[in-house]
Amino acid sequence: MDSKAVALALVGEMGMLGSLGATMAGEEMPSEELVDLLTTVAHEIRVALENARLYRQRQESLRSYAQQ
């Protein structure tokens, strides 16, 4: 690692959802542990966003079914 910044893409089934980025203050470089932690956090955010999308789709489907 030769950068003081970490950027991770949040890619879901429907494509790019966003990104998670972090920068280090001062001269400190991000450790492997920090990168691993940020990767885990990015994964959890992606899962939460995908779950919200699926929930929204399910609600719309139920609403459509109820109207029929």
C-alpha positions in Angstrom: 0.0 0.0 0.0 1.5 3.3 -1.0 -1.6 5.5 -0.6 -3.2 7.3 2.3 -6.7 6.7 0.8 -8.9 3.7 0.5 -11.9 3.5 -1.9 -14.2 0.6 -2.3 -17.0 0.1 -4.8 -20.4 -1.0 -3.7 -21.6 -3.1 -6.6 -24.9 -5.0 -6.3 -27.0 -7.1 -8.7 -28.3 -4.0 -10.4 -24.8 -2.5 -10.9 -23.0 0.3 -9.1 -24.7 1.3 -5.8 -22.1 3.8 -4.6 -18.7 3.8 -3.0 -17.1 3.9 0.4 -13.9 6.0 0.9 -11.6 6.8 3.7 -8.5 8.9 4.0 -5.8 8.9 6.6 -4.8 12.0 8.4 -1.1 13.0 8.7 1.6 10.6 7.5 -0.1 7.4 8.7 -0.8 4.7 6.1 -3.9 2.5 6.3 -3.1 -0.8 7.9 -4.2 -4.2 6.4 -6.6 -4.5 9.4 -8.2 -1.1 8.5 -8.6 -2.1 4.9 -10.1 -5.4 6.0 -12.5 -3.6 8.3 -13.5 -1.1 5.6 -14.1 -4.0 3.2 -16.4 -5.7 5.7 -18.3 -2.4 6.3 -18.6 -1.9 2.5 -20.0 -5.4 2.1 -22.5 -4.9 4.9 -23.7 -1.6 3.4 -24.1 -3.3 0.0 -26.1 -6.1 1.6 -28.3 -3.5 3.4 -28.9 -1.6 0.2 -29.7 -4.7 -1.8 -32.1 -5.8 1.0 -33.8 -2.4 0.9 -34.2 -2.7 -2.9 -35.7 -6.2 -2.6 -38.0 -5.1 0.2 -39.2 -2.2 -1.9 -39.8 -4.5 -4.9 -41.7 -6.9 -2.7 -43.9 -4.1 -1.3 -44.7 -2.9 -4.8 -45.5 -6.4 -5.9 -47.9 -6.9 -3.0 -49.5 -3.6 -3.6 -50.1 -4.5 -7.3 -51.4 -7.9 -6.3 -53.8 -6.4 -3.8 -55.2 -3.9 -6.4 -56.0 -6.8 -8.7 
